[in-house]
Amino acid sequence: MSSLVPEDSIPSTPAAPDNNVLVDTPGWGVNNAPLHPPTPLANLTPLGTSPRDSLTPSATAYLVPETEKNLEENVADEPERRRYLFGRPRVWFAVAAAVVVVVLAVVLPVYFTVAKPKNNTSSGGGGNGGNNGNDTGTPKPPKGLTTGGDGSTIIMENGTEFTYHNPFGGFWVWDPQNPFNDNAQPNSWTPPLNTTWKWGVHKLYGVNIGGWFVLEPFISPALFQRYADAGAIDEWTISTLMAADTTNGGLAQLEHHYDTFITEQDFAEIAGAGLNWIRIPIPWWAIDVWDGEPFLPRTCWKYILRAFQWARKYGLRIMIDLHTAPGSQNAFNHSGKKATFNFLSGPMGYANAQRMVNYIRIFTEFISQPEYVNVAPVFGIINEPRVGTIGKETLTSFNLEVYRIMREITGIGEGKGPYVAISDGTSGPSDWVGLLPNADRLALDTHLYFAFDGQPNTDPINVPAQDGQMGGVWPGRVCAAWKGLMNTVQTDFGVTLAGEYSNGYNDCGFYLRSVEPYTPSNPNCAFWNDWQNWDQATKDGLLSSALASMDALETPFFWTWKIGNTLNGKVEAPLWSYKLGLDNGWMPKDPRKSQGKCAALGVTVAKPFDGNYLSWQTGGNGAGNIPPSATSLFPWPPATISNAGAVPSLLPQYIPAGSIHTLPPPAFTATNVKINGWYDSGDTAPAPTPIPGCSYPNAWGAPNDLPLPIAGCSPKSR
């Protein structure tokens, strides 16, 4: 956490609140206020760009100790990308009176306000689907706005022009008088953003935008190649090395990546490809970092806001996915730090989870605002936590606590905030059937791959299929493995999202598993990385497999839209790039051609999903009435923390006495309508912060390298 605010920077007498004052520049501000009682958010005075994490001048600073360097890696060499075949009352722990005395003052949130148009009639997400799920009729762009369809010209922020190609009747909308206009439609079969998406009725065709805000070596290989010899293997190490490399711009290299890796044209092309959903991995350091953490703080949020606006412009819905967790939730490089695992596991496992819960709360407050509830209707709360180590009961306790907090913010029922998407923890979706019955809009996110099943998978993909197309072996296996599974889980659990899949049926691809040298299980990687020389039969086989995957998975999100070039100017993980396949013939120009693919291959399921969910599963009658017998099984704090050496009540943990960070909204031309990044004005609970005087173990250390719990660093022990 940051240093104290200089005394002369804090007003001795804060100005009276003026809720009519607009702040054009969204800053990371704070306000000084007494802890008890909490000051209502609406009564706080905006301070613009005051420093983050400040305390009153008389308060004691308490910091997370400097993170240890060069930790010994304790995780076996495993694939770095997804790992298996199939695949309130708000609860804050009680703080002892002695601790409250120590905490002299806290910082409560500033309410950010920016200008936006006053006629925001498009927000809210009400209405009906109004179609059979295949076609909404011929779209008609709204009149009087800046809009266009196929063949129209787009002028980007930097002045570059491109032509919008969309053969499916989609149109874009940009309304300068209302930048929150939700009238755009990506294609004729997808409802516009201002019309309710009907799960089981409307057909989802999705793609991830991976590697944009959470770095992965195989997606942005050139960045890692520049620092590989110095030890860059994940975002932790590359951020550390970049910060020291002032010759090449330091950490500004990361912001350049945010600005250039994905552009508005990518969003236009996604809509033009017949897709209608995008899943965007985001990091918690979009909000803050604590001392000792090298990640670039807050910077990517500006670009996440831009992603929201581009998605809105082209009618695309977003599933945001919190891809990283303090301490790492799985020890893989895409968690932020490889080889450490201290989330819901290890001595700092509970403290790190406290931080994570608060970050989820902050993101939820932002996307639950009427201006964003249509464009971001699903929130994946944590990506691929390793349930085999954490334990299913412990992970469920975390999921339930997050669910409680989110639903206290949003309320219960359809259209009230995002769906809560929980990960199956890489254990497979079937393990979660029956979990938390009657939970309001609880979705399951599963990631299904063949590439990491430990097999070489050398069977050819370019053999004749039963439907006369090329690609019989692997398309058939995809359908056999996944079609019945997804149908069953959607019937028995509810809304189930195939948040990741790919054409990568083998583990070939530059840096796919790791930056460090490794030997792929498939011996033919030279061929599979040399896509420029693939023959038509190979491309046809991959296309057939892609169509089979889309049909089998029902709610598919391809991983990923774009793979960056290596330093030699080539894409060397081609099986993982939707855009590359689209441009070169092994991804479908029209994803609707996937419908019926598995049946054409002779694969049928005994229990097909009929498209009808139970009412409570989509926010209808009964939603939110989870039986007490179910919730009592999963307390918070959880009953156990693995590899911790003590029960959670005796583990190091934080107290609710810190400042609340609100995410600043975009700045538009000033009008009378304001948003401030915080949906629920009644949500004033302080954020977790270290207990004064405590010496905490390294929050990012490997559990076996950390000391046992320190006496005095939990409220109970004090």
C-alpha positions in Angstrom: 0.0 0.0 0.0 1.2 3.5 -0.7 2.8 6.0 1.6 1.0 8.5 3.8 -0.6 11.6 2.2 1.5 14.7 2.9 -0.1 16.7 5.7 -0.3 19.8 3.6 -2.3 18.0 0.9 -5.3 17.3 3.2 -7.8 20.0 3.6 -8.2 21.0 7.3 -11.9 21.7 6.7 -13.4 19.8 3.8 -15.7 21.7 1.6 -19.4 21.1 1.9 -20.6 18.3 -0.4 -22.0 19.6 -3.6 -23.7 16.9 -5.6 -24.1 19.2 -8.5 -20.4 19.6 -9.1 -18.9 17.5 -11.8 -15.3 16.3 -12.0 -14.3 16.0 -15.6 -11.1 14.1 -14.9 -11.7 10.8 -13.2 -9.0 10.4 -10.5 -8.2 7.9 -7.8 -9.4 10.1 -5.0 -10.0 9.5 -1.3 -11.7 11.4 1.5 -10.9 11.5 5.2 -13.8 10.6 7.5 -14.3 8.9 10.8 -14.8 5.1 10.9 -17.9 5.1 13.0 -20.4 5.7 11.7 -19.6 5.4 8.0 -20.2 8.5 6.0 -22.9 7.9 3.4 -21.3 7.9 -0.1 -23.6 10.6 -1.3 -22.4 13.0 1.4 -18.7 12.6 0.6 -16.9 15.5 -1.1 -15.2 14.6 -4.4 -11.5 15.3 -4.1 -10.5 14.6 -7.7 -7.1 13.2 -7.8 -6.0 12.9 -4.2 -3.5 10.2 -3.5 -4.6 6.6 -3.1 -4.7 4.7 0.2 -4.1 7.8 2.3 -4.6 8.0 6.1 -5.1 11.0 8.3 -1.7 12.6 9.3 -2.0 11.2 12.8 -2.7 7.6 11.7 -0.2 4.8 11.8 0.8 3.4 8.4 0.7 -0.4 8.1 2.2 -2.0 5.1 2.5 -5.5 3.6 6.2 -6.4 3.9 8.4 -6.3 0.9 7.9 -9.4 -1.2 10.7 -11.9 -1.2 12.6 -12.3 -4.4 13.7 -15.4 -6.3 11.4 -17.8 -4.5 12.0 -21.4 -5.2 9.5 -22.8 -7.6 7.6 -25.6 -6.0 5.1 -26.5 -8.7 5.8 -29.4 -11.1 6.2 -28.6 -14.7 2.6 -28.5 -15.9 1.0 -27.0 -19.0 0.5 -23.2 -18.4 -2.8 -23.2 -20.2 -6.0 -24.9 -19.1 -5.4 -28.3 -17.6 -8.0 -31.0 -18.0 -9.8 -32.9 -20.7 -13.5 -32.3 -19.8 -12.9 -31.4 -19.0 -25.5 -9.2 3.1 -25.8 -10.0 5.5 -22.3 -9.2 4.5 -19.8 -11.3 6.4 -16.8 -9.4 7.8 -15.1 -11.2 10.7 -15.4 -9.6 14.1 -12.6 -7.2 15.1 -11.5 -7.2 18.7 -11.9 -3.9 20.5 -8.2 -3.5 21.1 -7.7 -3.5 17.3 -10.3 -0.8 16.8 -8.6 1.4 19.3 -5.3 1.1 17.4 -6.9 2.2 14.1 -7.1 5.9 14.6 -8.7 6.9 11.3 -9.6 5.4 8.0 -10.1 6.6 4.5 -13.6 6.2 3.0 -14.4 6.4 -0.6 -14.7 9.4 -2.8 -17.6 9.5 -5.1 -16.4 10.0 -8.6 -18.7 12.0 -10.9 -18.3 12.6 -14.5 -20.5 14.2 -17.1 -22.6 12.1 -19.4 -25.8 12.6 -21.5 -29.1 13.2 -19.8 -31.2 11.1 -22.1 -30.0 7.6 -21.1 -33.1 5.8 -22.3 -31.2 2.8 -23.6 -30.0 1.4 -20.3 -31.8 -1.0 -18.0 -31.9 -4.3 -19.9 -35.6 -4.8 -19.8 -37.8 -6.2 -22.6 -38.2 -9.5 -24.2 -36.2 -11.4 -26.7 -39.0 -11.2 -29.2 -37.7 -14.0 -31.5 -37.1 -17.7 -31.7 -33.4 -17.4 -31.0 -32.2 -17.7 -34.6 -33.2 -14.3 -36.1 -34.5 -11.1 -34.7 -35.7 -9.9 -38.1 -34.1 -7.4 -40.4 -32.3 -4.9 -38.1 -33.1 -1.3 -38.6 -30.5 1.2 -37.4 -32.0 4.0 -35.3 -32.4 7.3 -37.1 -30.7 10.5 -36.2 -27.5 8.9 -34.8 -24.1 8.2 -36.1 -24.6 4.7 -37.3 -23.9 2.3 -40.2 -23.9 -1.2 -41.4 -22.0 -3.3 -43.9 -19.6 -1.1 -46.0 -19.7 1.9 -43.7 -16.6 3.8 -42.8 -15.3 3.9 -39.2 -12.9 6.6 -38.1 -11.0 5.5 -35.0 -9.8 7.8 -32.2 -6.3 8.1 -33.8 -7.8 9.1 -37.1 -7.3 5.8 -38.9 -10.1 4.6 -41.1 -11.4 1.2 -41.9 -14.4 -0.3 -43.6 -17.0 -2.1 -41.5 -17.7 -5.5 -43.0 -20.8 -7.3 -41.7 -22.8 -9.5 -44.0 -25.2 -10.5 -41.3 -27.3 -7.3 -41.0 -25.5 -6.0 -38.0 -25.0 -2.3 -37.4 -23.0 -0.1 -35.1 -24.2 3.0 -33.2 -22.3 5.8 -31.7 -24.5 8.6 -30.3 -22.4 11.6 -29.3 -25.4 12.9 -27.3 -25.7 9.7 -25.4 -22.5 7.6 -25.3 -24.4 5.0 -23.3 -26.8 4.2 -26.2 -27.5 0.5 -26.4 -29.2 0.2 -29.7 -26.4 -1.5 -31.7 -26.9 -5.0 -33.0 -24.1 -7.3 -34.1 -26.2 -9.4 -36.4 -29.8 -10.3 -37.3 -30.1 -13.2 -34.9 -28.8 -11.4 -31.8 -31.0 -8.9 -29.8 -29.6 -5.4 -29.4 -28.1 -4.6 -26.1 -31.2 -2.8 -24.9 -33.2 -6.0 -25.3 -33.0 -8.8 -22.8 -30.8 -11.8 -23.7 -32.7 -15.0 -23.2 -30.6 -17.9 -22.1 -31.5 -21.1 -23.9 -33.3 -19.1 -26.6 -30.7 -16.8 -28.1 -27.6 -18.6 -29.5 -24.3 -17.6 -28.0 -21.2 -17.5 -30.3 -18.3 -16.1 -28.3 -14.6 -15.5 -28.3 -12.1 -14.5 -25.6 -9.8 -11.5 -25.9 -7.0 -13.1 -23.9 -3.6 -11.7 -23.3 -4.8 -8.1 -23.5 -4.9 -7.0 -19.8 -3.5 -10.2 -18.3 -0.3 -11.1 -20.1 0.3 -14.7 -21.3 3.6 -15.6 -23.0 2.2 -17.5 -25.9 -0.3 -14.7 -26.7 2.3 -11.9 -26.6 5.5 -13.8 -27.2 7.6 -10.9 -28.5 7.2 -9.1 -25.1 8.5 -12.1 -23.3 11.2 -12.9 -25.8 12.9 -9.6 -25.1 13.2 -10.5 -21.4 13.3 -14.3 -21.5 17.1 -14.5 -20.9 16.6 -12.3 -17.8 14.0 -14.6 -16.4 10.6 -13.3 -17.7 8.1 -16.1 -17.3 4.9 -14.4 -16.1 3.5 -10.9 -15.5 5.2 -10.6 -12.2 8.7 -11.1 -13.6 8.2 -9.2 -16.8 6.8 -6.2 -14.9 9.8 -6.3 -12.6 12.2 -6.4 -15.5 10.4 -3.7 -17.5 10.4 -1.4 -14.5 14.2 -1.6 -14.4 14.5 -1.2 -18.2 14.1 2.6 -18.5 16.0 2.6 -21.8 13.0 1.0 -23.5 10.3 2.9 -21.6 9.9 0.9 -18.5 6.4 -0.1 -17.6 5.1 2.2 -20.3 5.7 -0.8 -22.5 2.7 -2.4 -20.9 0.4 0.6 -21.6 1.6 0.6 -25.2 0.5 -3.1 -25.3 -2.9 -2.2 -23.9 -3.2 0.6 -26.5 -2.2 -1.4 -29.6 -2.7 -5.1 -29.1 -6.4 -4.9 -29.5 -8.1 -1.9 -31.4 -11.6 -0.9 -32.2 -11.2 -2.7 -35.6 -10.9 -6.0 -33.7 -14.3 -5.4 -32.1 -15.8 -4.5 -35.5 -14.3 -7.7 -37.0 -15.6 -9.8 -34.1 -19.2 -8.6 -34.9 -18.6 -9.0 -38.6 -17.6 -12.6 -38.0 -21.1 -13.5 -36.7 -20.0 -13.5 -33.1 -22.0 -11.8 -30.3 -20.2 -12.3 -27.0 -16.7 -11.7 -25.8 -15.0 -12.8 -22.6 -12.4 -10.4 -21.4 -9.9 -11.5 -18.7 -9.0 -8.6 -16.4 -6.6 -8.3 -13.4 -7.3 -7.1 -9.9 -4.5 -4.6 -10.3 -6.8 -2.5 -12.4 -7.9 -1.3 -8.9 -4.7 -1.2 -6.9 -1.5 -3.0 -5.8 0.1 -3.4 -2.4 3.7 -2.7 -1.6 6.0 -5.4 -3.0 3.8 -6.2 -5.9 5.3 -5.2 -9.3 2.2 -5.1 -11.4 1.3 -1.8 -13.2 -1.5 -0.5 -11.1 -4.8 1.0 -12.3 -3.5 1.8 -15.8 -5.4 -0.9 -17.7 -8.7 0.3 -16.4 -8.7 3.1 -18.9 -8.5 0.6 -21.6 -11.1 -1.8 -20.1 -13.5 1.2 -20.2 -12.6 1.6 -23.8 -13.4 -2.1 -24.4 -16.8 -1.5 -22.8 -17.5 1.4 -25.1 -16.4 -0.5 -28.3 -18.5 -3.5 -27.3 -21.5 -1.2 -26.9 -20.8 0.5 -30.2 -20.9 -2.9 -32.0 -23.7 -4.5 -30.0 -21.4 -7.1 -28.3 -22.1 -8.5 -24.8 -19.2 -8.9 -22.4 -18.4 -11.6 -19.9 -15.7 -10.0 -17.7 -13.5 -12.6 -16.0 -11.3 -11.8 -13.0 -8.3 -13.8 -14.2 -5.9 -13.2 -11.3 -6.0 -13.4 -7.5 -3.7 -12.2 -4.8 -1.2 -14.9 -4.0 -2.2 -16.8 -7.2 -5.2 -19.2 -7.4 -3.4 -21.9 -9.4 0.3 -21.2 -9.7 0.1 -20.9 -13.5 1.6 -17.9 -15.4 -1.8 -16.6 -16.4 -2.6 -16.0 -12.7 0.0 -13.2 -12.5 2.7 -15.2 -10.8 3.9 -18.7 -11.6 4.9 -21.3 -9.1 3.3 -19.7 -6.0 -0.1 -20.8 -4.7 -1.3 -18.8 -1.7 -5.0 -18.2 -2.4 -7.3 -20.2 -0.1 -4.2 -22.3 0.5 -1.2 -21.7 2.7 -0.6 -19.3 5.6 -1.8 -16.2 3.7 -4.6 -18.1 1.9 -7.4 -16.5 3.8 -6.0 -13.0 3.9 -5.5 -13.0 0.1 -9.0 -14.2 -0.3 -10.2 -11.3 1.8 -8.6 -8.9 -0.7 -10.1 -10.8 -3.6 -13.6 -10.6 -2.2 -13.2 -6.8 -2.0 -11.9 -6.5 -5.5 -14.9 -8.5 -6.8 -17.2 -6.1 -4.8 -15.6 -3.1 -6.5 -16.0 -4.5 -10.0 -19.5 -5.5 -9.3 -20.4 -2.0 -8.1 -19.2 -0.6 -11.4 -20.8 -3.0 -13.9 -24.1 -3.1 -12.0 -24.8 0.6 -12.9 -27.6 1.0 -15.4 -25.1 2.3 -17.9 -23.2 -1.0 -17.9 -25.6 -3.7 -16.9 -26.5 -4.4 -20.5 -23.0 -4.5 -21.9 -21.5 -6.6 -19.1 -24.2 -9.1 -18.0 -21.9 -11.8 -16.8 -19.1 -11.6 -14.2 -16.7 -14.6 -13.9 -15.5 -14.1 -10.3 -12.2 -16.1 -10.5 -10.5 -18.0 -13.3 -9.5 -21.6 -12.8 -8.9 -21.9 -9.1 -7.2 -25.2 -8.5 -9.9 -27.0 -6.6 -7.8 -30.1 -6.1 -5.6 -28.2 -3.7 -8.1 -25.6 -2.3 -10.8 -28.2 -1.7 -14.4 -28.1 -3.1 -15.9 -27.1 0.2 -13.5 -24.2 0.8 -13.9 -22.9 -2.8 -17.7 -23.1 -2.4 -17.5 -21.1 0.8 -15.6 -18.4 -1.2 -18.2 -18.6 -4.0 -21.1 -18.3 -1.6 -19.5 -15.3 0.2 -19.0 -13.5 -3.1 -22.5 -14.4 -4.3 -24.0 -12.9 -1.0 -22.0 -9.7 -1.5 -22.9 -9.3 -5.1 -26.6 -9.9 -4.6 -26.7 -7.4 -1.7 -25.3 -4.9 -4.1 -27.6 -5.7 -7.1 -30.7 -7.1 -5.5 -32.4 -10.3 -6.6 -34.0 -11.0 -10.0 -33.6 -10.7 -13.7 -31.8 -7.6 -14.9 -30.4 -6.7 -11.5 -26.7 -6.8 -12.0 -24.6 -9.5 -13.7 -24.8 -13.3 -13.6 -22.4 -14.7 -11.0 -20.2 -17.1 -13.0 -18.2 -19.6 -10.9 -15.4 -21.7 -12.2 -15.6 -25.5 -12.1 -12.1 -25.3 -10.7 -10.7 -27.5 -13.5 -12.5 -30.5 -11.9 -15.2 -30.8 -14.6 -18.7 -29.3 -14.6 -20.5 -32.4 -13.5 -19.0 -32.0 -10.0 -21.0 -28.8 -9.4 -24.5 -30.0 -10.2 -26.9 -29.4 -7.3 -24.7 -26.7 -5.7 -26.6 -23.9 -4.0 -30.1 -24.6 -5.3 -32.2 -21.5 -6.0 -29.2 -19.2 -6.2 -30.1 -16.2 -8.3 -28.5 -16.3 -11.7 -25.6 -18.5 -10.8 -23.7 -19.7 -13.9 -21.0 -22.3 -14.3 -17.9 -21.6 -16.3 -16.1 -24.7 -17.7 -13.0 -24.8 -19.9 -12.7 -27.9 -22.2 -9.5 -28.8 -23.9 -7.7 -31.8 -25.4 -4.3 -30.1 -25.6 -3.4 -30.7 -21.9 -4.6 -34.2 -21.4 -1.1 -35.5 -21.3 -1.5 -37.4 -24.5 0.5 -36.7 -27.8 -2.8 -36.6 -29.8 -1.1 -37.4 -33.1 -4.1 -38.8 -34.9 -4.6 -36.9 -38.2 -7.2 -34.2 -38.4 -7.5 -34.4 -42.2 -9.4 -37.6 -42.7 -12.9 -38.0 -44.2 -15.8 -37.4 -41.9 -19.3 -39.1 -42.1 -20.8 -35.9 -43.4 -18.5 -35.9 -46.4 -16.4 -33.0 -45.1 -12.8 -33.3 -44.1 -11.9 -33.9 -40.4 -13.5 -37.1 -39.1 -11.4 -38.2 -36.1 -11.1 -35.1 -34.0 -14.5 -33.6 -34.8 -16.1 -36.8 -33.8 -14.2 -37.0 -30.6 -15.1 -33.4 -29.7 -18.8 -34.2 -30.1 -18.6 -37.5 -28.2 -16.7 -36.0 -25.3 -18.6 -32.7 -24.9 -22.1 -32.7 -26.5 -23.7 -35.0 -23.9 -21.8 -33.4 -21.1 -22.9 -29.9 -21.8 -26.5 -30.9 -22.4 -26.6 -32.8 -19.1 -25.0 -30.0 -17.1 -27.3 -27.3 -18.6 -30.3 -29.4 -17.7 -29.2 -30.3 -14.2 -27.2 -27.2 -13.1 -28.5 -24.3 -15.1 -26.7 -21.7 -17.3 -23.4 -23.3 -18.2 -20.8 -21.4 -20.2 -18.0 -23.0 -22.1 -15.7 -20.2 -21.3 -12.7 -21.6 -23.1 -11.9 -24.0 -25.9 -9.7 -23.9 -29.0 -8.5 -25.7 -32.1 -5.5 -26.7 -30.2 -6.1 -30.4 -29.9 -2.4 -30.9 -29.3 0.1 -28.9 -27.1 2.0 -27.3 -30.0 2.5 -23.6 -30.0 5.4 -21.3 -29.1 5.5 -20.6 -25.4 2.1 -22.4 -25.0 3.0 -24.2 -21.9 5.9 -22.2 -20.5 8.7 -19.7 -21.4 11.2 -22.1 -19.9 12.3 -24.9 -22.2 10.0 -27.9 -22.4 9.3 -30.7 -24.7 5.7 -30.9 -26.1 4.0 -34.3 -26.0 3.2 -34.0 -29.7 6.2 -34.7 -31.9 4.8 -32.9 -35.0 4.9 -29.3 -33.6 7.1 -28.0 -36.5 4.2 -28.8 -38.8 1.5 -27.5 -36.6 3.2 -24.1 -36.0 4.0 -23.7 -39.8 0.5 -22.7 -40.8 1.6 -20.9 -44.0 2.3 -24.3 -45.5 -0.8 -26.2 -44.5 -2.7 -27.8 -47.3 -6.4 -27.4 -47.9 -7.2 -30.7 -46.3 -5.6 -29.7 -43.1 -7.5 -26.4 -43.0 -10.8 -28.2 -43.8 -10.1 -30.7 -41.0 -9.5 -27.8 -38.5 -12.7 -26.1 -39.8 -14.7 -29.2 -39.3 -13.3 -29.6 -35.8 -14.1 -25.9 -34.9 -17.7 -26.4 -36.1 -18.0 -29.5 -34.1 -16.7 -27.8 -31.0 -19.2 -24.9 -31.4 -22.1 -27.3 -31.7 -21.0 -29.6 -28.9 -20.3 -26.8 -26.4 -23.6 -24.9 -26.9 -22.2 -21.7 -25.3 -18.7 -21.5 -26.8 -16.0 -18.9 -26.2 -13.0 -19.6 -28.3 -9.6 -19.1 -26.7 -8.5 -16.6 -28.1 -9.2 -13.9 -30.7 -5.7 -13.0 -31.5 -2.2 -14.4 -31.0 0.7 -11.9 -31.4 3.8 -12.3 -33.5 7.0 -13.7 -32.2 10.1 -11.5 -32.8 10.5 -13.1 -36.3 7.2 -11.6 -37.3 5.1 -14.8 -37.3 2.2 -16.2 -35.4 3.6 -19.5 -34.0 0.6 -20.8 -32.1 -1.9 -20.7 -34.9 -4.3 -23.3 -33.5 -5.2 -20.7 -30.8 -6.0 -17.7 -33.0 -9.6 -17.2 -34.1 -8.6 -14.2 -36.2 -5.8 -16.0 -38.0 -8.1 -19.0 -38.8 -10.9 -16.6 -39.9 -8.5 -14.9 -42.3 -7.0 -18.1 -43.6 -9.9 -20.5 -43.9 -9.9 -22.8 -40.9 -12.4 -20.9 -38.8 -16.0 -20.4 -40.0 -17.1 -17.3 -41.8 -20.6 -18.0 -40.4 -20.7 -19.7 -37.0 -24.3 -20.8 -37.5 -23.0 -23.5 -39.8 -22.0 -25.3 -36.6 -25.7 -26.1 -35.8 -26.3 -29.8 -36.3 -22.7 -30.6 -36.9 -22.5 -33.4 -34.3 -25.6 -35.0 -35.6 -24.1 -35.0 -39.0 -21.1 -36.8 -37.6 -23.4 -39.4 -36.2 -23.1 -38.2 -32.6 -26.4 -37.9 -30.7 -27.1 -37.4 -27.0 -29.6 -39.3 -24.9 -30.6 -36.2 -22.9 -30.7 -33.2 -25.2 -31.1 -29.8 -23.5 -34.5 -28.3 -24.6 -33.4 -24.6 -24.0 -35.7 -24.2 -21.0 -34.1 -23.3 -17.6 -35.9 -23.4 -14.3 -37.4 -20.0 -13.4 -35.0 -19.3 -10.5 -31.9 -20.1 -12.6 -32.5 -17.0 -14.7 -33.7 -14.7 -11.9 -37.4 -15.6 -11.9 -39.7 -17.1 -9.3 -37.8 -18.6 -6.4 -34.5 -16.9 -7.2 -32.4 -16.1 -4.2 -34.1 -18.6 -1.8 -31.1 -20.8 -1.1 -32.1 -23.3 1.6 -30.3 -22.6 5.0 -29.3 -26.2 5.0 -27.2 -25.5 1.9 -25.6 -22.3 3.0 -24.7 -23.6 6.5 -22.4 -26.2 4.9 -20.2 -23.4 3.6 -19.3 -20.8 6.3 -17.1 -17.8 5.8 -14.3 -17.8 6.8 -14.2 -21.4 5.5 -13.8 -24.2 7.9 -10.4 -25.1 6.6 -7.5 -23.6 4.6 -5.2 -26.2 3.0 -1.5 -26.2 3.6 -1.9 -23.5 6.3 -0.8 -25.1 9.5 -3.8 -23.7 11.5 -7.5 -23.1 11.3 -8.6 -19.9 9.5 -9.5 -18.1 12.7 -5.8 -18.3 13.8 -4.3 -17.4 10.4 -3.0 -14.0 9.4 -5.8 -11.9 8.2 -6.9 -8.3 7.6 -9.4 -6.0 9.3 -12.2 -4.0 7.7 -10.7 -0.6 8.3 -9.3 0.5 4.9 -10.4 3.0 2.2 -12.8 1.9 -0.5 -11.5 2.3 -4.0 -14.1 3.2 -6.6 -13.4 2.6 -10.3 -13.5 5.9 -12.1 -16.0 6.1 -15.0 -15.1 7.6 -18.4 -15.1 11.3 -18.9 -17.5 12.6 -21.5 -18.6 16.1 -22.4 -20.4 17.5 -19.3 -24.2 17.3 -19.1 -26.6 16.9 -16.2 -26.4 13.1 -15.8 -23.7 11.7 -13.6 -22.2 8.3 -12.8 -19.6 7.7 -10.2 -18.6 4.0 -10.5 -20.5 2.9 -7.4 -24.0 1.5 -7.9 -25.1 0.8 -4.2 -24.8 4.0 -2.1 -25.6 1.9 1.0 -22.5 -0.2 0.5 -20.0 1.6 2.8 -18.2 -1.3 4.5 -14.5 -0.5 4.8 -12.0 -2.4 2.8 -9.6 -5.0 4.3 -6.3 -3.7 5.5 -3.4 -5.0 7.6 -3.6 -5.0 11.4 -1.3 -2.3 12.8 1.9 -3.7 14.3 1.6 -7.1 12.7 4.4 -8.7 10.7 2.8 -10.8 7.9 4.3 -13.7 6.0 5.0 -13.0 2.3 1.5 -13.0 0.7 3.0 -14.4 -2.5 5.3 -17.0 -1.0 5.1 -20.7 -1.7 3.3 -22.2 1.3 6.1 -24.6 2.2 8.5 -21.6 2.4 6.4 -19.5 4.8 6.5 -19.5 8.5 3.5 -20.8 10.6 0.9 -18.1 11.6 2.3 -15.2 13.5 0.6 -14.6 16.9 -1.2 -11.3 17.0 -2.0 -11.1 13.3 -5.6 -12.3 13.6 -8.4 -10.6 15.5 -9.0 -13.7 17.6 -5.4 -14.0 18.7 -5.5 -10.4 19.7 
